[in-house]
Amino acid sequence: MFEKLAEVEKRLEEIEKALQEGDLYSDPKRAADLLKEQKELTPVVEAFREYKKAQADLETAQELLKDDDPEMRDMAFAEVDDAKTRMAKIEEELKVLLLPKDANDDKNVIVEIRGGVGGDEAALFAADLFRMYSMYAESKRFNIEITNINETEIGGIKEISFIVEGRGAWARFKFESGAHRVQRVPETESSGRIHTSAVTVAVLPEAEEVEIEINPADLQIDTFRSGGAGGQHVNKTESAIRITHLPTGVVVECQDERSQYKNKDRAMKILRSKLYEAKQQELDRERAGERRSQVGTGDRSERIRTYNFPQGRVTDHRIGLTLHRLEQVMNGDLDELIDALTAADQAEKLKGQQ
């Protein structure tokens, strides 16, 4: 590991030297690539330099242990312990920093939420989840754009798809795919009986055009009038778009914009991302012999989380984490859950390297 770290440090020094060259910025792409690489390598090198400093402090303290002065030796013992503790802590941090990065982490994401078992109550909870994700995205300064929505008469959502735009969106949303279960007394329930409903969430990284090429001949594009409950999203012109990818049967709809061109552009983004995900799943199956993260498969049928309103708790079943702060979570305070899932994923990957 330390040989690799020395190479990383040398590479960062080369990049920093190159960035000081006057003619570099005549090649914007090379400059951008170097700046990106510098940003990725800097935390690793900073931690490595802290480790080397702790190592030097340890060697100095070990020399002081040979001193005849008892007080000096006592001080040296304390410094030895401190340096060893720092080195052990930094070493664990370095192992995580050296893990292969998820290539999609910085990408925008496409999120789909669908009410499942539970009828109206499931649709109301789907609306609650959309509100939760919207508030979380806002706290991270991400932007949300709804691409398709099918609402119920009482304020629920049968299904919704939206794009979360912002650097690092995939890193913060990627563990949300799966079945979300809710236990609560519906407002329409007069006897006070607790109902259990389910909502499914799918999260896809937004694919770039260069990653997925789509043959226009493989597409069937239909236009229709968008509409929604209570007159929402109603449009008298046929601006809504439905795209069918004929080879795979994947269907995408987009009807939130008044412009047919914008709806088509967004629908193509979603289609490209769905085809990209299918391609990634195929690669995963081919590599089935390799150890895979146990934090979650991303399968929509996998029950990942339960929101229990009577007890004010939320439980993530993949990592066995229960938080007794459901109200804050529903108001978009998701960092504790997402940080724990990220740490568990990193721990699983570390195990896979041993």
MOTA-V366973 format. One record per residue. N is the residue number from 0. RES is the residue in one small letter. NEAR is the number of other ideal C-beta (glycine too) atoms within 10 Angstrom. Layout:
n=N res=RES near=NEAR
n=N res=RES near=NEAR
This chain:
n=0 res=m near=10
n=1 res=f near=12
n=2 res=e near=7
n=3 res=k near=12
n=4 res=l near=19
n=5 res=a near=12
n=6 res=e near=10
n=7 res=v near=18
n=8 res=e near=17
n=9 res=k near=11
n=10 res=r near=15
n=11 res=l near=19
n=12 res=e near=12
n=13 res=e near=12
n=14 res=i near=18
n=15 res=e near=14
n=16 res=k near=9
n=17 res=a near=14
n=18 res=l near=13
n=19 res=q near=8
n=20 res=e near=10
n=21 res=g near=6
n=22 res=d near=6
n=23 res=l near=14
n=24 res=y near=11
n=25 res=s near=9
n=26 res=d near=11
n=27 res=p near=9
n=28 res=k near=7
n=29 res=r near=12
n=30 res=a near=15
n=31 res=a near=11
n=32 res=d near=12
n=33 res=l near=17
n=34 res=l near=13
n=35 res=k near=12
n=36 res=e near=15
n=37 res=q near=16
n=38 res=k near=9
n=39 res=e near=13
n=40 res=l near=19
n=41 res=t near=13
n=42 res=p near=12
n=43 res=v near=19
n=44 res=v near=19
n=45 res=e near=13
n=46 res=a near=19
n=47 res=f near=24
n=48 res=r near=13
n=49 res=e near=16
n=50 res=y near=20
n=51 res=k near=16
n=52 res=k near=14
n=53 res=a near=19
n=54 res=q near=16
n=55 res=a near=11
n=56 res=d near=17
n=57 res=l near=18
n=58 res=e near=10
n=59 res=t near=13
n=60 res=a near=19
n=61 res=q near=13
n=62 res=e near=10
n=63 res=l near=15
n=64 res=l near=14
n=65 res=k near=9
n=66 res=d near=12
n=67 res=d near=6
n=68 res=d near=10
n=69 res=p near=8
n=70 res=e near=8
n=71 res=m near=13
n=72 res=r near=14
n=73 res=d near=11
n=74 res=m near=15
n=75 res=a near=19
n=76 res=f near=13
n=77 res=a near=11
n=78 res=e near=17
n=79 res=v near=18
n=80 res=d near=12
n=81 res=d near=14
n=82 res=a near=20
n=83 res=k near=15
n=84 res=t near=11
n=85 res=r near=17
n=86 res=m near=17
n=87 res=a near=11
n=88 res=k near=14
n=89 res=i near=20
n=90 res=e near=14
n=91 res=e near=10
n=92 res=e near=15
n=93 res=l near=20
n=94 res=k near=14
n=95 res=v near=14
n=96 res=l near=20
n=97 res=l near=17
n=98 res=l near=13
n=99 res=p near=7
n=100 res=k near=11
n=101 res=d near=14
n=102 res=a near=10
n=103 res=n near=18
n=104 res=d near=14
n=105 res=d near=15
n=106 res=k near=23
n=107 res=n near=23
n=108 res=v near=24
n=109 res=i near=28
n=110 res=v near=23
n=111 res=e near=19
n=112 res=i near=25
n=113 res=r near=19
n=114 res=g near=26
n=115 res=g near=18
n=116 res=v near=13
n=117 res=g near=19
n=118 res=g near=15
n=119 res=d near=18
n=120 res=e near=23
n=121 res=a near=25
n=122 res=a near=25
n=123 res=l near=23
n=124 res=f near=27
n=125 res=a near=30
n=126 res=a near=21
n=127 res=d near=19
n=128 res=l near=21
n=129 res=f near=20
n=130 res=r near=14
n=131 res=m near=18
n=132 res=y near=23
n=133 res=s near=16
n=134 res=m near=14
n=135 res=y near=23
n=136 res=a near=23
n=137 res=e near=12
n=138 res=s near=13
n=139 res=k near=16
n=140 res=r near=8
n=141 res=f near=21
n=142 res=n near=12
n=143 res=i near=17
n=144 res=e near=16
n=145 res=i near=17
n=146 res=t near=24
n=147 res=n near=23
n=148 res=i near=21
n=149 res=n near=20
n=150 res=e near=19
n=151 res=t near=19
n=152 res=e near=9
n=153 res=i near=13
n=154 res=g near=12
n=155 res=g near=20
n=156 res=i near=24
n=157 res=k near=18
n=158 res=e near=17
n=159 res=i near=22
n=160 res=s near=24
n=161 res=f near=23
n=162 res=i near=21
n=163 res=v near=24
n=164 res=e near=15
n=165 res=g near=17
n=166 res=r near=13
n=167 res=g near=13
n=168 res=a near=27
n=169 res=w near=22
n=170 res=a near=18
n=171 res=r near=21
n=172 res=f near=25
n=173 res=k near=23
n=174 res=f near=25
n=175 res=e near=24
n=176 res=s near=22
n=177 res=g near=22
n=178 res=a near=19
n=179 res=h near=25
n=180 res=r near=22
n=181 res=v near=24
n=182 res=q near=15
n=183 res=r near=19
n=184 res=v near=15
n=185 res=p near=17
n=186 res=e near=10
n=187 res=t near=10
n=188 res=e near=12
n=189 res=s near=8
n=190 res=s near=5
n=191 res=g near=7
n=192 res=r near=8
n=193 res=i near=12
n=194 res=h near=15
n=195 res=t near=14
n=196 res=s near=23
n=197 res=a near=20
n=198 res=v near=27
n=199 res=t near=23
n=200 res=v near=22
n=201 res=a near=18
n=202 res=v near=22
n=203 res=l near=28
n=204 res=p near=24
n=205 res=e near=20
n=206 res=a near=23
n=207 res=e near=12
n=208 res=e near=10
n=209 res=v near=6
n=210 res=e near=15
n=211 res=i near=16
n=212 res=e near=8
n=213 res=i near=15
n=214 res=n near=9
n=215 res=p near=6
n=216 res=a near=6
n=217 res=d near=11
n=218 res=l near=15
n=219 res=q near=10
n=220 res=i near=12
n=221 res=d near=12
n=222 res=t near=15
n=223 res=f near=13
n=224 res=r near=12
n=225 res=s near=24
n=226 res=g near=13
n=227 res=g near=15
n=228 res=a near=17
n=229 res=g near=11
n=230 res=g near=7
n=231 res=q near=10
n=232 res=h near=19
n=233 res=v near=11
n=234 res=n near=18
n=235 res=k near=7
n=236 res=t near=11
n=237 res=e near=12
n=238 res=s near=21
n=239 res=a near=24
n=240 res=i near=26
n=241 res=r near=17
n=242 res=i near=20
n=243 res=t near=16
n=244 res=h near=19
n=245 res=l near=11
n=246 res=p near=10
n=247 res=t near=12
n=248 res=g near=7
n=249 res=v near=15
n=250 res=v near=14
n=251 res=v near=22
n=252 res=e near=21
n=253 res=c near=26
n=254 res=q near=25
n=255 res=d near=22
n=256 res=e near=21
n=257 res=r near=13
n=258 res=s near=10
n=259 res=q near=16
n=260 res=y near=10
n=261 res=k near=16
n=262 res=n near=25
n=263 res=k near=18
n=264 res=d near=13
n=265 res=r near=24
n=266 res=a near=24
n=267 res=m near=18
n=268 res=k near=21
n=269 res=i near=24
n=270 res=l near=22
n=271 res=r near=22
n=272 res=s near=24
n=273 res=k near=21
n=274 res=l near=20
n=275 res=y near=18
n=276 res=e near=20
n=277 res=a near=15
n=278 res=k near=13
n=279 res=q near=16
n=280 res=q near=13
n=281 res=e near=10
n=282 res=l near=9
n=283 res=d near=13
n=284 res=r near=8
n=285 res=e near=9
n=286 res=r near=10
n=287 res=a near=7
n=288 res=g near=6
n=289 res=e near=8
n=290 res=r near=11
n=291 res=r near=13
n=292 res=s near=17
n=293 res=q near=14
n=294 res=v near=22
n=295 res=g near=21
n=296 res=t near=16
n=297 res=g near=21
n=298 res=d near=14
n=299 res=r near=15
n=300 res=s near=10
n=301 res=e near=14
n=302 res=r near=14
n=303 res=i near=25
n=304 res=r near=21
n=305 res=t near=18
n=306 res=y near=22
n=307 res=n near=18
n=308 res=f near=16
n=309 res=p near=11
n=310 res=q near=11
n=311 res=g near=14
n=312 res=r near=16
n=313 res=v near=25
n=314 res=t near=17
n=315 res=d near=20
n=316 res=h near=16
n=317 res=r near=20
n=318 res=i near=18
n=319 res=g near=9
n=320 res=l near=15
n=321 res=t near=12
n=322 res=l near=16
n=323 res=h near=9
n=324 res=r near=13
n=325 res=l near=18
n=326 res=e near=10
n=327 res=q near=13
n=328 res=v near=20
n=329 res=m near=18
n=330 res=n near=14
n=331 res=g near=17
n=332 res=d near=16
n=333 res=l near=24
n=334 res=d near=14
n=335 res=e near=14
n=336 res=l near=19
n=337 res=i near=17
n=338 res=d near=11
n=339 res=a near=18
n=340 res=l near=21
n=341 res=t near=17
n=342 res=a near=13
n=343 res=a near=20
n=344 res=d near=20
n=345 res=q near=16
n=346 res=a near=15
n=347 res=e near=14
n=348 res=k near=18
n=349 res=l near=14
n=350 res=k near=11
n=351 res=g near=13
n=352 res=q near=10
n=353 res=q near=4
